[in-house]
Structure formats: C-alpha cells, structure tokens
Amino acid sequence: MGEDMAGLSGRHIKNLAVPHAAAAVQRDARIAQAEANRLATEAEPDRSRRPHVHAG
C-alpha cells in the first residue's frame, strides 16, 4: 500500500504543476507578441513628420 500512495502523491504533484506550466507558456507568448508589436510600431514611418501630399 505504501508504494501505491507514493505513486499517487507523485502524480498529484505533477498534475498540480501542469496549470502553472501552461500559464508560464501563455505569459511568455504574450511577452513575445508585445515585443513583436513594439518592434513593428517602431519600424513604421513617423507620419507626423512627413508632409501630406494631396492626390489629384
């Protein structure tokens, strides 16, 4: 019986870690997306400095 209980405890602890691991992956993905957005924004031309040209 002692071995069965040890096995259950080990699985239980691993199962408790799963949501934390998933949250960490999601957090890292949000950070990477925010960084990509920041870099894309910085790469856009600054429209406030360019004169507006009317077509026509």
For each residue, the residues with C-beta under 8 A, 3 or more apart:
1: 4 5
2: 5 6
3: 6 7
4: 1 7 8
5: 1 2 8 9
6: 2 3 9 10
7: 3 4 10 11
8: 4 5 11 12
9: 5 6 12 13
10: 6 7 13 14
11: 7 8 14 15
12: 8 9 15 16
13: 9 10 16 17
14: 10 11 17 18
15: 11 12 18
16: 12 13 19 20
17: 13 14 20 21
18: 14 15 21 22
19: 16 22 23
20: 16 17 23 24
21: 17 18 24 25
22: 18 19 25 26
23: 19 20 26 27
24: 20 21 27 28
25: 21 22 28 29
26: 22 23 29 30
27: 23 24 30 31
28: 24 25 31 32
29: 25 26 32 33
30: 26 27 33 34
31: 27 28 34 35
32: 28 29 35 36
33: 29 30 36 37
34: 30 31 37 38
35: 31 32 38 39
36: 32 33 39 40
37: 33 34 40 41
38: 34 35 41 42
39: 35 36 42 43
40: 36 37 43 44
41: 37 38 44
42: 38 39
43: 39 40
44: 40 41 47
45: 50
46: 49 50
47: 44 50
48:
49: 46
50: 45 46 47
51:
52:
53:
54:
55:
56:
